[in-house]
Amino acid sequence: MRISIEYLRISDDDLKNMCLIEIEMLLQENGQSLTEFKSLPRPNAADVPTFTNKLIVYELNYNKDELEKTYTDMLQMLTDEQRCVHDKIMESVGFDDGGLFFLYGYGGTGQTFIWKTLSAAVRSKGLIVLNATSNGITSLLLPG
């Protein structure tokens, strides 16, 4: 299931207003306000668009029970080397370390399988996974 780009569109006026609101909030955290800057426009809090972030809704809409089973099945199929990569990344996820992981290897060595396994593991916990690839074929093989 792909999300239509229409869900991501926001009018220029709404975007400008939302940015001004964010700027105002940042300024207020530091004891200032946009009112101190006479040449800048003011946000209109009444015009804040109400919408939900469709990407977040989509990412949180996976069947966690199904993913847990998929993860368990895939985990058993990992090679020792893949399991080492899996364990290192899942350790980082478990400790909420954050991080960026770059997985590389020759074609057919299982990078896509590892990312599918990791994605199932993380999504089964109700967390969000954003996979990025440099290969168009791989991007079609990864869920979400």
Backbone as a ProteinNet text record, in pm:
[ID]
protein_1_A
[PRIMARY]
MRISIEYLRISDDDLKNMCLIEIEMLLQENGQSLTEFKSLPRPNAADVPTFTNKLIVYELNYNKDELEKTYTDMLQMLTDEQRCVHDKIMESVGFDDGGLFFLYGYGGTGQTFIWKTLSAAVRSKGLIVLNATSNGITSLLLPG
[TERTIARY]
84.3	0	88.4	71.7	147.1	56.8	116.3	42	45.2	-69.3	-76.8	-8.7	60.5	130.4	32	-94.9	-195.9	-210.1	-187.8	-198	-88	17.9	131	127.6	33.1	25.4	-35.1	22.5	-28.5	-19.5	-117.2	-117.8	-2.4	38.6	147.4	110.3	-14.8	-58.7	-55.7	-103.8	-100.5	43.3	129.4	269.2	336.1	310.6	365.9	317.7	188.7	132.7	191.5	204.6	261.8	407.3	482.4	621.1	626.8	539.4	535.5	499.8	409.9	373.7	495	567.4	688.1	793.1	812.7	908.9	867.3	738.2	687	711.8	686.2	707.9	855.5	944.8	1088.5	1131.9	1079	1111.7	1061.6	940.4	884.4	965	1020.3	1105.8	1229.6	1264.6	1381.9	1344.1	1220.9	1177.6	1152.3	1125.2	1098	970.2	933.8	813.6	829.4	753.3	753.3	705.3	629.9	580.9	696.3	812.9	929.8	995	957.7	1015.2	906.1	901	790.1	773.4	881.6	871.4	824.9	816.6	776.4	625.9	566.9	422.9	397.9	275.8	236.6	157.3	170.5	89.7	-55.2	-141.9	-283	-318.1	-322.1	-344.6	-479.9	-575.5	-708.7	-707.2	-607	-599.8	-507.6	-471.2	-384.3	-463.5	-412	-486.6	-486.9	-599.1	-605.8	-594.6	-488.5	-468.3	-376	-377.7	-284.9	-178.4	-62.3	46.8	21.1	-13.6	-51.4	64.1	187.2	301.3	314.8	294.6	303.4	188.4	68.6	-46.8	-20.5	31	61.8	166.1	270.7	378.3	333.7	233.6	185.4	67.4	30.6	-88.2	-57.7	60.8	94.9	30.4	3	-50.3	66	72.8	186.2	197.3	84.5	88.2	142.6	97.1	144.9	294.9	337.5	479.4	565.3	513.6	586.9	611.7	510.4	525.9	624.2	609.8	701.8	844.9	863.7	996.2	1054.3	974.3	1021.4	1064.6	985.7	1019.2	1147.3	1159.6	1276.6	1403.7	1389.2	1503.4	1572.6	1495.1	1550.5	1629	1604.3	1669.1	1797.1	1830.1	1950.6	2076.7	2176.8	2307.6	2376.3	2487.8	2560.2	2603.9	2653.2	2697.9	2578.9	2467.8	2347.9	2295.6	2304	2256.8	2340.5	2469.3	2557.7	2514.3	2485.8	2439.4	2305.3	2215.1	2083.2	2096.5	2176.9	2190.5	2245.1	2341.9	2401	2297.1	2220.6	2120.2	2006.8	1960.2	1851.2	1894.8	2021.6	2073.1	2061.5	2096.4	2085.4	1939.1	1848.8	1705.8	1656.7	1699.1	1656.4	1698.4	1816.8	1866.4	1828.1	1749.9	1705.2	1823.4	1930.8	2051.2	2034.1	1940.6	1929.6	2046	2051.9	2167.1	2129.9	2233.2	2221.7	2307.4	2251.2	2324.3	2334.1	2454.8	2480.1	2517.5	2433.6	2455.3	2492.3	2604.7	2647.9	2701.2	2708.7	2761.5	2731.6	2789.2	2765.5	2621.2	2572.5	2436.2	2413.8	2301.3	2267.4	2320	2378.5	2432.7	2335.1	2214	2108.7	2082	2129.5	2103.7	1954	1881.2	1737.8	1667.5	1709.2	1648.9	1672	1791.8	1820.5	1731.1	1718.2	1635.8	1489	1442.3	1303.8	1284.9	1382.8	1376.5	1376.8	1468.5	1476.6	1350.1	1298.2	1176.3	1059.8	1048	940.9	957.5	1081.2	1107.9	1067.2	1111.7	1087.2	939.6	879.5	738	647.1	688.2	605.9	600.6	693.7	695.8	618.8	559.8	483.3	570.3	693.9	785.3	786.9	847.2	850.7	986.7	983.6	1105.4	1099.9	1207.8	1220	1345.1	1326.1	1437.7	1469.6	1595.6	1640.1	1738.5	1725.7	1816.1	1874.8	1985.7	2045.6	2016.1	1935.5	1905.3	1754.8	1709.4	1566.8	1498.1	1565.8	1507.8	1484.5	1584.5	1573.1	1458.5	1442.1	1335	1197.4	1183.8	1057.1	1035.6	1143.4	1134.7	1110.4	1138.9	1122.9	982.2	918.4	785	789	690.2	681.5	784.5
-118.6	0	124.4	208.9	333.1	449.7	550.3	669.7	767.2	818.2	917.2	1045.2	1108.4	1232.9	1343.7	1329.5	1429.7	1444.9	1337.7	1344.5	1432.8	1452.8	1527.5	1674.3	1714.4	1852.6	1942.1	2060.8	2161.3	2295	2378.6	2506.2	2594.4	2685.3	2776.9	2861.2	2906	2987.4	2907.6	2782.5	2698.4	2668.6	2643.1	2615.5	2737.3	2853.8	2977.6	2998	2978.2	2996.2	2896.1	2771.5	2669.6	2703.1	2751.8	2791.7	2908.7	3003.9	3117.7	3072.9	2978.5	2925.7	2857.8	2778.7	2711.6	2813.6	2916.7	3021.6	3091.6	3121.6	3187.1	3100.1	2971.4	2881.9	2877.5	2873.2	2873.3	3004.1	3113.7	3243.2	3251.6	3203.3	3208.9	3124.2	3014	2931.4	3009.3	3110.6	3192.1	3332.5	3345.4	3471.6	3583.6	3549.4	3651.5	3617.7	3703.9	3682	3749.6	3703.6	3767.5	3912.2	3946.7	4083.5	4182.2	4133.2	4219.1	4252.8	4181.3	4202.1	4259.8	4390.3	4461.3	4427.3	4391.8	4367.1	4224.8	4137.2	3999.5	3980.7	3893.4	3866.2	3785.2	3785.3	3710.4	3586.8	3480.4	3361.8	3382.8	3314.3	3317.6	3180.4	3171.6	3043.3	2983.7	3067.6	3017.6	2944.7	2973.6	2913.8	2792.8	2735.7	2618	2503	2445.3	2335.3	2213.5	2146.5	2024.4	1906.8	1834.5	1715.5	1623.7	1499.1	1404.3	1371.5	1345.5	1310.8	1170.8	1163.1	1036.1	937	985.4	894.1	825.1	900.3	841.1	743.4	781.8	692.6	563.2	574.9	458.3	370.2	430.8	354.1	285.1	338.8	278	184.1	163.6	85.8	-58.7	-107.9	-246.2	-339.7	-462.7	-564.5	-617.7	-576.4	-610.5	-759.8	-827.8	-972.5	-1047.7	-1008.6	-1071.6	-1045.6	-923.1	-890.2	-965	-986.1	-1061.3	-1204	-1265.7	-1401.3	-1401.8	-1305.9	-1295.2	-1279	-1193.4	-1169.8	-1298	-1370	-1494.3	-1594	-1606.8	-1699.2	-1656.4	-1527	-1477.6	-1485.6	-1463.2	-1466.3	-1601.9	-1707.5	-1842.8	-1869.6	-1790.8	-1812.5	-1730.4	-1643.9	-1561.1	-1645.9	-1610.9	-1675.2	-1617.1	-1675.1	-1624.5	-1479.7	-1447.9	-1311.5	-1213.5	-1254.6	-1171.6	-1153.8	-1258.8	-1252.6	-1152.9	-1147	-1051.1	-907.9	-880.4	-748.3	-718.1	-813.9	-800.3	-764.6	-839.9	-819.6	-681.6	-635.4	-503.6	-392.8	-401.7	-299.2	-304.9	-424.7	-438.2	-394.8	-410.8	-361.9	-209.5	-144.9	0.4	44.3	-28.2	3.2	-16.6	-126.3	-158	-54.9	2.2	104.3	244.3	255.1	384	476.4	417.6	494.1	578.6	540.5	606.5	560.9	606.2	569.4	552.6	548.5	529.3	408.3	311.7	190.5	175.3	153.6	135.8	-9.8	-80.3	-221.8	-237.7	-299.8	-315.4	-456.4	-496.2	-627.3	-656.3	-763.5	-804.6	-846.8	-835.2	-877.8	-1022.6	-1048.4	-1184.8	-1229.6	-1136	-1174.9	-1152.1	-1105.6	-1101.9	-969.1	-858.5	-729	-700.2	-723.7	-697	-785.4	-909.6	-1000.1	-949.7	-900.5	-846.5	-726.2	-635	-515.8	-552.7	-653.2	-698.2	-755.5	-832.2	-890.6	-781	-686.2	-575.7	-489.8	-463.8	-383.6	-452.8	-583.6	-659	-653.7	-666.3	-663.5	-529.8	-422.3	-288.6	-250.8	-277.7	-243.9	-328.3	-450.7	-534.4	-477.2	-390	-322.3	-190.1	-157.6	-33.9	86.7	63.3	173	196.7	307	346.1	314.1	258	226.1	301	368.3	432.4	377.1	290.7	234.2	323.9	344.3	420.4	333.4	331.6	250.1	334.7	287.5	354.9	277.2	174.4	88.2	85.6	119.7	123.7	-10.2	-119.4	-252.9	-283.6	-256.8	-284.2	-206.8	-83.1	-0.9	-60.8	-135.8	-201.4	-326.6	-383.6	-508.6	-487.3	-366.5	-339.4	-287.8	-343.2	-293.8	-150.9	-70.4	66.7	156.5
0	0	0	-93.7	-102.9	-64.6	-5.4	32.5	-83.9	-118.2	-224.8	-179.8	-269.6	-239.3	-201.9	-241.6	-207.5	-56.4	18	163.7	223.1	148.4	199.9	162.4	83.3	36.5	144.1	152.3	245.4	171.9	190.8	117.8	166.6	82	118.3	240.4	245.5	360.1	489.9	485.2	604.8	647.5	550.7	581.3	644.8	589.4	644.6	788	810.7	943.8	1042.7	1000	1088.8	1123.7	1027.2	1052.5	1151	1133	1225.7	1367.5	1378.8	1511.1	1574.8	1496.9	1548.8	1592.4	1510.5	1544.8	1673.3	1684.8	1805.8	1929.3	1916.9	2031	2070.9	1972.4	2001.2	2067.6	2016	2075.3	2219.3	2243.3	2378.5	2476.5	2429.6	2515.2	2560.6	2484.1	2514.3	2561	2606.2	2663.8	2564.9	2440.8	2340	2265.4	2169.2	2089.9	1954.4	1858.5	1727	1734.9	1837.5	1852.3	1869.3	1910.7	1927.2	1793.3	1688.6	1556.5	1467	1460.6	1395.9	1247.2	1180.1	1036.2	1002.3	1102.1	1075.9	1094.2	1014	1030.7	1158.4	1202.9	1323.1	1280.7	1355.5	1322.8	1362.6	1294.4	1328.7	1385.4	1517.7	1584.6	1549	1513	1477.4	1343.1	1259.4	1126.4	1118.6	1232.6	1228.9	1168.4	1060.4	998.7	1090.1	1096.6	1176.1	1081.1	1094.7	1014.6	1091.7	1052.8	1113.1	1010.6	1057.4	969.1	914.7	787.8	726	723.7	713.2	714	849.2	956.2	1089.7	1110.7	1070.8	1083.1	1006.4	885	802.9	870.8	923.2	986.5	1115.2	1180.9	1305.4	1282.4	1156.5	1124.6	1086.2	1114.8	1084	1185.6	1144.4	1234.4	1318.3	1443.2	1529.8	1556.1	1573.4	1598.8	1478.2	1360.6	1237.3	1218.6	1246.5	1233.2	1334.6	1453.9	1555.7	1508	1447.7	1394.4	1277.5	1188.1	1074.8	1124.2	1223.3	1279.8	1338.9	1414.7	1476.5	1369.8	1264.2	1155.5	1083.6	1055.2	981.9	1067.4	1194.7	1286.1	1282	1269.7	1265.2	1136.6	1033	904.2	885.2	981	967.2	978	896.8	910.7	1034.6	1074	1191	1171.4	1052.2	1024.1	1024.8	964.6	965.5	1107.5	1187.2	1326.3	1406.5	1378.3	1445.8	1412.7	1286.6	1243.4	1309.8	1306	1367.5	1515.4	1587.6	1731.8	1764.8	1686.6	1710.2	1689.9	1584.2	1555.6	1657.8	1689.8	1787.1	1926.8	1957.3	2085.7	2091.1	1982.2	1974	1986	1919.7	1928.2	2070.8	2133.6	2269.4	2371.4	2351.7	2444.3	2401.2	2290.9	2239.2	2211.6	2158.5	2126.4	2002	1918.7	1789.3	1704.7	1587.6	1506.6	1361.3	1284.3	1141.3	1108.9	1042.7	1011.3	861.2	815	673	651.4	579.3	553.3	407.4	381	243	222.2	100.2	64.3	-80.5	-128	-266	-283.3	-406.7	-434.6	-394.5	-331.4	-293.9	-158.5	-82	49.2	163.5	132.7	233.3	301	243.4	307.5	315.9	207.9	207.5	310.8	322.9	420.5	562.9	590.2	724.2	751.9	654.9	677	692.5	618.7	636.6	776.9	822.5	956.9	1062.6	1049.2	1145.4	1143.2	1024.9	1012.8	1083	1063.6	1128.9	1280.5	1327.5	1472	1532.5	1471.7	1526.9	1514.6	1399.5	1380.4	1469.2	1501.4	1589	1730.4	1763.5	1893.6	1889.9	1773.3	1759.8	1731.5	1689.1	1657.2	1506.7	1466.9	1326.3	1266	1146.7	1072	939.8	906.9	776	709.2	612.5	538.2	420.8	396.9	279.6	203.5	72.3	-8.5	-120.4	-171.5	-286.4	-413.7	-401.4	-513.6	-534.4	-652.7	-680.8	-664.1	-699.5	-685.9	-538.5	-455.7	-312.2	-251.4	-292.9	-234.9	-262.3	-369.9	-401.4	-317.5	-265.4	-190	-41.3	8.1	150.2	179.2	283.4	317.1	366.8	328	376.3	313.7
[MASK]
++++++++++++++++++++++++++++++++++++++++++++++++++++++++++++++++++++++++++++++++++++++++++++++++++++++++++++++++++++++++++++++++++++++++++++++++

